[in-house]
Amino acid sequence: MLLGTKDERNFHLVSLAAIAQIVQEPDFEERWMKAKNKEALRDIVLLGQRKRLQTDRGIINLK
């Protein structure tokens, strides 16, 4: 579940776009399956390659 304030109502879309980019990496599934613990899974998501998106609120790192 993704929650946000009314002024951040598109945050969930940006988050989903970032997740979609990460899971489309060629080696994502292999790295995910080899992860030893929840910290390793977290690192895979947080360190995945994403693009940046320019918005009226600034740059959002879709990394």
C-alpha positions as CSV (number, residue, x, y, z in Angstrom):
1,M,0.0,0.0,0.0
2,L,1.3,3.5,-0.9
3,L,0.0,6.4,1.0
4,G,0.5,10.1,0.5
5,T,-1.0,13.5,1.1
6,K,-3.4,15.2,-1.3
7,D,-0.6,17.4,-2.7
8,E,1.4,14.2,-3.5
9,R,-1.4,12.3,-5.1
10,N,0.7,11.2,-8.0
11,F,3.5,9.8,-5.8
12,H,2.1,6.2,-6.2
13,L,2.4,6.5,-10.0
14,V,6.0,7.6,-9.8
15,S,6.7,4.8,-7.3
16,L,5.1,2.2,-9.6
17,A,7.1,3.5,-12.5
18,A,10.3,3.2,-10.6
19,I,9.5,-0.3,-9.5
20,A,8.7,-1.3,-13.1
21,Q,12.0,0.0,-14.3
22,I,13.9,-1.9,-11.6
23,V,12.2,-5.2,-12.2
24,Q,12.9,-5.0,-16.0
25,E,16.6,-5.0,-15.5
26,P,18.1,-8.1,-17.2
27,D,19.6,-9.5,-14.1
28,F,16.9,-8.5,-11.6
29,E,15.3,-11.9,-11.1
30,E,18.6,-13.6,-10.6
31,R,19.8,-11.1,-8.0
32,W,16.4,-11.2,-6.3
33,M,16.5,-15.0,-6.0
34,K,20.1,-15.0,-4.8
35,A,19.4,-12.4,-2.0
36,K,20.3,-13.9,1.4
37,N,18.1,-11.7,3.5
38,K,15.6,-8.8,3.6
39,E,18.4,-6.3,3.7
40,A,19.8,-7.7,0.4
41,L,16.3,-7.5,-1.2
42,R,16.0,-3.9,0.0
43,D,19.4,-3.0,-1.5
44,I,18.3,-4.6,-4.9
45,V,15.3,-2.3,-5.0
46,L,17.0,0.9,-3.7
47,L,20.2,0.5,-5.8
48,G,18.4,-0.5,-9.0
49,Q,18.9,1.7,-12.1
50,R,16.1,4.3,-12.5
51,K,15.6,7.3,-14.7
52,R,14.9,10.8,-13.3
53,L,11.6,12.6,-13.9
54,Q,11.3,16.4,-14.0
55,T,8.1,17.6,-12.3
56,D,6.7,20.9,-11.2
57,R,7.9,19.9,-7.7
58,G,11.4,19.3,-8.8
59,I,13.4,16.3,-10.0
60,I,12.1,12.9,-8.9
61,N,14.7,10.1,-9.0
62,L,13.0,7.2,-10.7
63,K,16.3,5.4,-10.5
